[in-house]
Amino acid sequence: RLAERGIRTLLLEGGPNLNAAFLAAGLIDEVYWTVGAHLLGTDALPMIAPISGGSPYEHAPGPGSLMSVLRHEDELFLRYRFGSGG
């Protein structure tokens, strides 16, 4: 529906369930991943929750290409591209 409105790029800052819905629909082509030295010991969900009915990538994970790395103090900011754009 967003494409019908002319939207071609969307930054998704969703939680694990929204991320899973976009992944299941094949709508994730890039991932920005921040890695920091913070330990939590909680039962929080991962970045992408389990997909109802199974992941389309369960038997053939979608490989990503590392596009950039930025270090700022003790954090790494990683950008990966998935699909044919990598």
N, CA, C and O atoms as a printed pandas DataFrame, in Angstrom:
     atom_number atom_name residue_name chain_id  residue_number  x_coord  y_coord  z_coord
0              1         N          ARG        A               1    0.813   -1.201    0.000
1              2        CA          ARG        A               1    0.000    0.000    0.000
2              3         C          ARG        A               1    0.853    1.260    0.000
3              4         O          ARG        A               1    0.491    2.269   -0.605
4              5         N          LEU        A               2    1.996    1.189    0.689
5              6        CA          LEU        A               2    2.869    2.360    0.702
6              7         C          LEU        A               2    3.448    2.624   -0.682
7              8         O          LEU        A               2    3.567    3.779   -1.090
8              9         N          ALA        A               3    3.810    1.568   -1.410
9             10        CA          ALA        A               3    4.333    1.731   -2.766
10            11         C          ALA        A               3    3.297    2.384   -3.673
11            12         O          ALA        A               3    3.648    3.176   -4.547
12            13         N          GLU        A               4    2.036    2.060   -3.471
13            14        CA          GLU        A               4    0.963    2.678   -4.258
14            15         C          GLU        A               4    0.906    4.185   -4.029
15            16         O          GLU        A               4    0.421    4.928   -4.883
16            17         N          ARG        A               5    1.393    4.631   -2.894
17            18        CA          ARG        A               5    1.410    6.059   -2.561
18            19         C          ARG        A               5    2.732    6.717   -2.957
19            20         O          ARG        A               5    2.958    7.886   -2.643
20            21         N          GLY        A               6    3.603    5.979   -3.642
21            22        CA          GLY        A               6    4.865    6.532   -4.104
22            23         C          GLY        A               6    6.010    6.400   -3.125
23            24         O          GLY        A               6    7.094    6.924   -3.378
24            25         N          ILE        A               7    5.800    5.712   -2.011
25            26        CA          ILE        A               7    6.863    5.540   -1.016
26            27         C          ILE        A               7    7.730    4.361   -1.442
27            28         O          ILE        A               7    7.239    3.237   -1.558
28            29         N          ARG        A               8    9.002    4.610   -1.672
29            30        CA          ARG        A               8    9.930    3.576   -2.137
30            31         C          ARG        A               8   10.933    3.164   -1.063
31            32         O          ARG        A               8   11.535    2.093   -1.150
32            33         N          THR        A               9   11.112    4.014   -0.051
33            34        CA          THR        A               9   12.069    3.743    1.019
34            35         C          THR        A               9   11.394    4.000    2.352
35            36         O          THR        A               9   10.678    4.987    2.524
36            37         N          LEU        A              10   11.633    3.091    3.298
37            38        CA          LEU        A              10   11.030    3.221    4.620
38            39         C          LEU        A              10   12.035    2.748    5.658
39            40         O          LEU        A              10   12.583    1.653    5.536
40            41         N          LEU        A              11   12.279    3.555    6.667
41            42        CA          LEU        A              11   13.119    3.148    7.787
42            43         C          LEU        A              11   12.199    2.566    8.840
43            44         O          LEU        A              11   11.386    3.277    9.430
44            45         N          LEU        A              12   12.328    1.289    9.071
45            46        CA          LEU        A              12   11.488    0.570   10.020
46            47         C          LEU        A              12   12.212    0.497   11.357
47            48         O          LEU        A              12   13.257   -0.144   11.464
48            49         N          GLU        A              13   11.667    1.141   12.361
49            50        CA          GLU        A              13   12.226    1.077   13.707
50            51         C          GLU        A              13   11.231    0.349   14.599
51            52         O          GLU        A              13   10.826    0.845   15.650
52            53         N          GLY        A              14   10.855   -0.825   14.155
53            54        CA          GLY        A              14    9.845   -1.595   14.860
54            55         C          GLY        A              14   10.446   -2.523   15.895
55            56         O          GLY        A              14   11.662   -2.660   16.029
56            57         N          GLY        A              15    9.552   -3.142   16.606
57            58        CA          GLY        A              15    9.954   -4.154   17.564
58            59         C          GLY        A              15   10.035   -5.512   16.878
59            60         O          GLY        A              15    9.849   -5.607   15.665
60            61         N          PRO        A              16   10.309   -6.552   17.639
61            62        CA          PRO        A              16   10.513   -7.890   17.082
62            63         C          PRO        A              16    9.340   -8.413   16.252
63            64         O          PRO        A              16    9.562   -9.072   15.236
64            65         N          ASN        A              17    8.108   -8.139   16.655
65            66        CA          ASN        A              17    6.958   -8.655   15.910
66            67         C          ASN        A              17    6.749   -7.916   14.595
67            68         O          ASN        A              17    6.446   -8.541   13.578
68            69         N          LEU        A              18    6.907   -6.595   14.599
69            70        CA          LEU        A              18    6.786   -5.836   13.362
70            71         C          LEU        A              18    7.910   -6.205   12.403
71            72         O          LEU        A              18    7.676   -6.369   11.206
72            73         N          ASN        A              19    9.134   -6.337   12.922
73            74        CA          ASN        A              19   10.262   -6.756   12.086
74            75         C          ASN        A              19    9.995   -8.121   11.464
75            76         O          ASN        A              19   10.291   -8.334   10.288
76            77         N          ALA        A              20    9.437   -9.049   12.244
77            78        CA          ALA        A              20    9.120  -10.386   11.736
78            79         C          ALA        A              20    8.085  -10.321   10.623
79            80         O          ALA        A              20    8.189  -11.052    9.638
80            81         N          ALA        A              21    7.091   -9.457   10.768
81            82        CA          ALA        A              21    6.060   -9.314    9.737
82            83         C          ALA        A              21    6.655   -8.804    8.427
83            84         O          ALA        A              21    6.297   -9.288    7.353
84            85         N          PHE        A              22    7.553   -7.840    8.507
85            86        CA          PHE        A              22    8.189   -7.323    7.294
86            87         C          PHE        A              22    9.114   -8.370    6.680
87            88         O          PHE        A              22    9.180   -8.488    5.456
88            89         N          LEU        A              23    9.827   -9.129    7.504
89            90        CA          LEU        A              23   10.686  -10.196    6.991
90            91         C          LEU        A              23    9.854  -11.264    6.293
91            92         O          LEU        A              23   10.212  -11.705    5.201
92            93         N          ALA        A              24    8.757  -11.685    6.902
93            94        CA          ALA        A              24    7.894  -12.710    6.322
94            95         C          ALA        A              24    7.331  -12.260    4.975
95            96         O          ALA        A              24    7.095  -13.082    4.090
96            97         N          ALA        A              25    7.116  -10.946    4.824
97            98        CA          ALA        A              25    6.582  -10.411    3.572
98            99         C          ALA        A              25    7.683  -10.116    2.551
99           100         O          ALA        A              25    7.400   -9.633    1.455
100          101         N          GLY        A              26    8.945  -10.409    2.912
101          102        CA          GLY        A              26   10.053  -10.164    1.982
102          103         C          GLY        A              26   10.351   -8.688    1.780
103          104         O          GLY        A              26   10.788   -8.288    0.701
104          105         N          LEU        A              27   10.121   -7.880    2.796
105          106        CA          LEU        A              27   10.248   -6.432    2.654
106          107         C          LEU        A              27   11.458   -5.831    3.359
107          108         O          LEU        A              27   11.526   -4.614    3.531
108          109         N          ILE        A              28   12.405   -6.654    3.765
109          110        CA          ILE        A              28   13.619   -6.119    4.390
110          111         C          ILE        A              28   14.778   -6.292    3.418
111          112         O          ILE        A              28   15.132   -7.412    3.052
112          113         N          ASP        A              29   15.365   -5.170    3.004
113          114        CA          ASP        A              29   16.513   -5.253    2.110
114          115         C          ASP        A              29   17.797   -4.732    2.746
115          116         O          ASP        A              29   18.888   -4.969    2.227
116          117         N          GLU        A              30   17.673   -4.021    3.870
117          118        CA          GLU        A              30   18.845   -3.585    4.611
118          119         C          GLU        A              30   18.569   -3.684    6.107
119          120         O          GLU        A              30   17.429   -3.562    6.556
120          121         N          VAL        A              31   19.640   -3.909    6.864
121          122        CA          VAL        A              31   19.551   -3.948    8.320
122          123         C          VAL        A              31   20.680   -3.096    8.877
123          124         O          VAL        A              31   21.840   -3.247    8.493
124          125         N          TYR        A              32   20.327   -2.207    9.780
125          126        CA          TYR        A              32   21.305   -1.424   10.523
126          127         C          TYR        A              32   21.361   -2.036   11.918
127          128         O          TYR        A              32   20.354   -2.074   12.625
128          129         N          TRP        A              33   22.533   -2.512   12.311
129          130        CA          TRP        A              33   22.676   -3.265   13.544
130          131         C          TRP        A              33   23.697   -2.552   14.424
131          132         O          TRP        A              33   24.828   -2.313   14.002
132          133         N          THR        A              34   23.299   -2.216   15.637
133          134        CA          THR        A              34   24.206   -1.581   16.586
134          135         C          THR        A              34   24.675   -2.614   17.591
135          136         O          THR        A              34   23.870   -3.328   18.190
136          137         N          VAL        A              35   25.989   -2.687   17.769
137          138        CA          VAL        A              35   26.579   -3.625   18.718
138          139         C          VAL        A              35   27.265   -2.803   19.797
139          140         O          VAL        A              35   28.136   -1.980   19.514
140          141         N          GLY        A              36   26.861   -3.037   21.025
141          142        CA          GLY        A              36   27.463   -2.320   22.142
142          143         C          GLY        A              36   27.737   -3.271   23.288
143          144         O          GLY        A              36   27.162   -4.358   23.358
144          145         N          ALA        A              37   28.601   -2.866   24.171
145          146        CA          ALA        A              37   28.999   -3.703   25.307
146          147         C          ALA        A              37   28.070   -3.454   26.486
147          148         O          ALA        A              37   28.440   -2.804   27.464
148          149         N          HIS        A              38   26.855   -3.985   26.371
149          150        CA          HIS        A              38   25.873   -3.841   27.443
150          151         C          HIS        A              38   25.314   -5.223   27.745
151          152         O          HIS        A              38   24.771   -5.872   26.850
152          153         N          LEU        A              39   25.429   -5.672   28.938
153          154        CA          LEU        A              39   24.890   -6.978   29.317
154          155         C          LEU        A              39   23.541   -6.787   29.994
155          156         O          LEU        A              39   23.369   -5.954   30.883
156          157         N          LEU        A              40   22.585   -7.603   29.530
157          158        CA          LEU        A              40   21.247   -7.538   30.137
158          159         C          LEU        A              40   20.900   -8.929   30.604
159          160         O          LEU        A              40   21.577   -9.649   29.870
160          161         N          GLY        A              41   20.398   -9.495   31.206
161          162        CA          GLY        A              41   19.973  -10.864   31.485
162          163         C          GLY        A              41   18.477  -10.906   31.595
163          164         O          GLY        A              41   17.937  -11.258   32.643
164          165         N          THR        A              42   17.797  -10.551   30.526
165          166        CA          THR        A              42   16.338  -10.488   30.563
166          167         C          THR        A              42   15.729  -11.495   29.597
167          168         O          THR        A              42   16.432  -12.180   28.854
168          169         N          ASP        A              43   14.434  -11.563   29.630
169          170        CA          ASP        A              43   13.727  -12.443   28.696
170          171         C          ASP        A              43   13.171  -11.643   27.517
171          172         O          ASP        A              43   12.175  -12.041   26.914
172          173         N          ALA        A              44   13.803  -10.527   27.188
173          174        CA          ALA        A              44   13.369   -9.690   26.069
174          175         C          ALA        A              44   13.449  -10.468   24.759
175          176         O          ALA        A              44   14.284  -11.357   24.597
176          177         N          LEU        A              45   12.566  -10.116   23.832
177          178        CA          LEU        A              45   12.567  -10.750   22.514
178          179         C          LEU        A              45   13.789  -10.319   21.718
179          180         O          LEU        A              45   14.334   -9.243   21.965
180          181         N          PRO        A              46   14.228  -11.135   20.768
181          182        CA          PRO        A              46   15.341  -10.758   19.901
182          183         C          PRO        A              46   14.895   -9.668   18.917
183          184         O          PRO        A              46   13.754   -9.208   18.969
184          185         N          MET        A              47   15.790   -9.267   18.035
185          186        CA          MET        A              47   15.482   -8.233   17.063
186          187         C          MET        A              47   14.321   -8.637   16.145
187          188         O          MET        A              47   13.516   -7.793   15.752
188          189         N          ILE        A              48   14.239   -9.920   15.809
189          190        CA          ILE        A              48   13.147  -10.435   14.983
190          191         C          ILE        A              48   12.528  -11.611   15.724
191          192         O          ILE        A              48   13.203  -12.595   16.026
192          193         N          ALA        A              49   11.249  -11.499   16.009
193          194        CA          ALA        A              49   10.528  -12.550   16.730
194          195         C          ALA        A              49   10.318  -13.765   15.818
195          196         O          ALA        A              49   10.410  -13.641   14.596
196          197         N          PRO        A              50   10.037  -14.937   16.401
197          198        CA          PRO        A              50    9.694  -16.101   15.569
198          199         C          PRO        A              50    8.501  -15.767   14.670
199          200         O          PRO        A              50    7.566  -15.082   15.086
200          201         N          ILE        A              51    8.551  -16.260   13.439
201          202        CA          ILE        A              51    7.508  -15.973   12.458
202          203         C          ILE        A              51    6.460  -17.067   12.503
203          204         O          ILE        A              51    6.772  -18.251   12.373
204          205         N          SER        A              52    5.225  -16.664   12.688
205          206        CA          SER        A              52    4.119  -17.611   12.725
206          207         C          SER        A              52    4.067  -18.402   11.424
207          208         O          SER        A              52    4.062  -17.817   10.341
208          209         N          GLY        A              53    4.028  -19.728   11.525
209          210        CA          GLY        A              53    4.005  -20.570   10.331
210          211         C          GLY        A              53    5.392  -20.889    9.799
211          212         O          GLY        A              53    5.523  -21.630    8.825
212          213         N          GLY        A              54    6.436  -20.338   10.429
213          214        CA          GLY        A              54    7.811  -20.620   10.015
214          215         C          GLY        A              54    8.388  -19.532    9.132
215          216         O          GLY        A              54    7.668  -18.843    8.409
216          217         N          SER        A              55    9.668  -19.395    9.204
217          218        CA          SER        A              55   10.378  -18.389    8.420
218          219         C          SER        A              55   10.566  -18.861    6.986
219          220         O          SER        A              55   10.830  -20.042    6.759
220          221         N          PRO        A              56   10.435  -17.959    6.009
221          222        CA          PRO        A              56   10.722  -18.338    4.630
222          223         C          PRO        A              56   12.210  -18.623    4.416
223          224         O          PRO        A              56   12.599  -19.147    3.372
224          225         N          TYR        A              57   13.031  -18.284    5.392
225          226        CA          TYR        A              57   14.483  -18.470    5.293
226          227         C          TYR        A              57   14.992  -19.583    6.201
227          228         O          TYR        A              57   16.197  -19.709    6.418
228          229         N          GLU        A              58   14.083  -20.383    6.727
229          230        CA          GLU        A              58   14.448  -21.407    7.698
230          231         C          GLU        A              58   15.498  -22.385    7.169
231          232         O          GLU        A              58   16.425  -22.748    7.892
232          233         N          HIS        A              59   15.358  -22.812    5.918
233          234        CA          HIS        A              59   16.269  -23.809    5.356
234          235         C          HIS        A              59   17.324  -23.199    4.438
235          236         O          HIS        A              59   18.284  -23.868    4.055
236          237         N          ALA        A              60   17.145  -21.942    4.091
237          238        CA          ALA        A              60   18.116  -21.246    3.239
238          239         C          ALA        A              60   18.199  -19.795    3.709
239          240         O          ALA        A              60   17.532  -18.921    3.156
240          241         N          PRO        A              61   19.020  -19.539    4.733
241          242        CA          PRO        A              61   19.120  -18.179    5.259
242          243         C          PRO        A              61   19.469  -17.171    4.171
243          244         O          PRO        A              61   20.271  -17.452    3.281
244          245         N          GLY        A              62   18.855  -15.995    4.254
245          246        CA          GLY        A              62   19.151  -14.928    3.300
246          247         C          GLY        A              62   20.473  -14.272    3.640
247          248         O          GLY        A              62   20.571  -13.586    4.658
248          249         N          PRO        A              63   21.503  -14.466    2.807
249          250        CA          PRO        A              63   22.811  -13.894    3.120
250          251         C          PRO        A              63   22.828  -12.381    2.948
251          252         O          PRO        A              63   22.188  -11.835    2.050
252          253         N          GLY        A              64   23.560  -11.726    3.813
253          254        CA          GLY        A              64   23.697  -10.280    3.730
254          255         C          GLY        A              64   25.120   -9.890    3.383
255          256         O          GLY        A              64   26.066  -10.636    3.639
256          257         N          SER        A              65   25.258   -8.711    2.797
257          258        CA          SER        A              65   26.577   -8.161    2.476
258          259         C          SER        A              65   26.835   -6.982    3.406
259          260         O          SER        A              65   26.005   -6.080    3.521
260          261         N          LEU        A              66   27.975   -6.994    4.059
261          262        CA          LEU        A              66   28.344   -5.892    4.939
262          263         C          LEU        A              66   28.671   -4.671    4.083
263          264         O          LEU        A              66   29.597   -4.706    3.273
264          265         N          MET        A              67   27.914   -3.600    4.263
265          266        CA          MET        A              67   28.084   -2.401    3.444
266          267         C          MET        A              67   28.937   -1.341    4.142
267          268         O          MET        A              67   29.686   -0.614    3.490
268          269         N          SER        A              68   28.819   -1.255    5.481
269          270        CA          SER        A              68   29.609   -0.254    6.189
270          271         C          SER        A              68   29.719   -0.600    7.664
271          272         O          SER        A              68   28.874   -1.291    8.232
272          273         N          VAL        A              69   30.795   -0.093    8.267
273          274        CA          VAL        A              69   31.036   -0.233    9.700
274          275         C          VAL        A              69   31.482    1.133   10.212
275          276         O          VAL        A              69   32.378    1.762    9.649
276          277         N          LEU        A              70   30.853    1.570   11.270
277          278        CA          LEU        A              70   31.254    2.817   11.913
278          279         C          LEU        A              70   31.464    2.529   13.383
279          280         O          LEU        A              70   30.610    1.927   14.034
280          281         N          ARG        A              71   32.596    2.956   13.904
281          282        CA          ARG        A              71   32.845    2.798   15.339
282          283         C          ARG        A              71   32.732    4.162   15.993
283          284         O          ARG        A              71   33.317    5.142   15.531
284          285         N          HIS        A              72   31.970    4.207   17.076
285          286        CA          HIS        A              72   31.870    5.421   17.885
286          287         C          HIS        A              72   32.014    4.998   19.334
287          288         O          HIS        A              72   31.151    4.313   19.883
288          289         N          GLU        A              73   33.107    5.409   19.944
289          290        CA          GLU        A              73   33.436    5.018   21.306
290          291         C          GLU        A              73   33.381    3.497   21.419
291          292         O          GLU        A              73   34.139    2.816   20.729
292          293         N          ASP        A              74   32.522    2.946   22.253
293          294        CA          ASP        A              74   32.488    1.493   22.459
294          295         C          ASP        A              74   31.380    0.804   21.673
295          296         O          ASP        A              74   31.009   -0.325   21.996
296          297         N          GLU        A              75   30.845    1.459   20.649
297          298        CA          GLU        A              75   29.779    0.858   19.855
298          299         C          GLU        A              75   30.177    0.730   18.395
299          300         O          GLU        A              75   30.943    1.533   17.862
300          301         N          LEU        A              76   29.627   -0.313   17.758
301          302        CA          LEU        A              76   29.791   -0.511   16.320
302          303         C          LEU        A              76   28.428   -0.356   15.665
303          304         O          LEU        A              76   27.426   -0.871   16.161
304          305         N          PHE        A              77   28.401    0.354   14.552
305          306        CA          PHE        A              77   27.186    0.531   13.774
306          307         C          PHE        A              77   27.408   -0.185   12.439
307          308         O          PHE        A              77   28.215    0.249   11.617
308          309         N          LEU        A              78   26.692   -1.273   12.241
309          310        CA          LEU        A              78   26.874   -2.123   11.062
310          311         C          LEU        A              78   25.691   -1.949   10.119
311          312         O          LEU        A              78   24.548   -1.833   10.561
312          313         N          ARG        A              79   25.966   -1.931    8.838
313          314        CA          ARG        A              79   24.904   -1.844    7.820
314          315         C          ARG        A              79   25.061   -3.022    6.869
315          316         O          ARG        A              79   26.109   -3.188    6.246
316          317         N          TYR        A              80   24.026   -3.833    6.760
317          318        CA          TYR        A              80   24.014   -5.000    5.881
318          319         C          TYR        A              80   22.943   -4.818    4.811
319          320         O          TYR        A              80   21.877   -4.269    5.086
320          321         N          ARG        A              81   23.220   -5.270    3.608
321          322        CA          ARG        A              81   22.242   -5.273    2.522
322          323         C          ARG        A              81   21.922   -6.709    2.154
323          324         O          ARG        A              81   22.808   -7.561    2.089
324          325         N          PHE        A              82   20.650   -6.966    1.917
325          326        CA          PHE        A              82   20.169   -8.308    1.562
326          327         C          PHE        A              82   19.549   -8.278    0.177
327          328         O          PHE        A              82   19.048   -7.244   -0.263
328          329         N          GLY        A              83   19.583   -9.395   -0.497
329          330        CA          GLY        A              83   18.985   -9.488   -1.829
330          331         C          GLY        A              83   19.959   -9.066   -2.910
331          332         O          GLY        A              83   21.170   -9.020   -2.693
332          333         N          SER        A              84   19.418   -8.762   -4.070
333          334        CA          SER        A              84   20.241   -8.479   -5.247
334          335         C          SER        A              84   20.953   -7.142   -5.189
335          336         O          SER        A              84   21.840   -6.890   -6.005
336          337         N          GLY        A              85   20.589   -6.265   -4.239
337          338        CA          GLY        A              85   21.229   -4.961   -4.163
338          339         C          GLY        A              85   22.579   -4.955   -3.496
339          340         O          GLY        A              85   23.210   -3.902   -3.407
340          341         N          GLY        A              86   23.067   -6.143   -3.003
341          342        CA          GLY        A              86   24.305   -6.178   -2.228
342          343         C          GLY        A              86   25.538   -6.232   -2.977
343          344         O          GLY        A              86   26.618   -6.263   -2.387
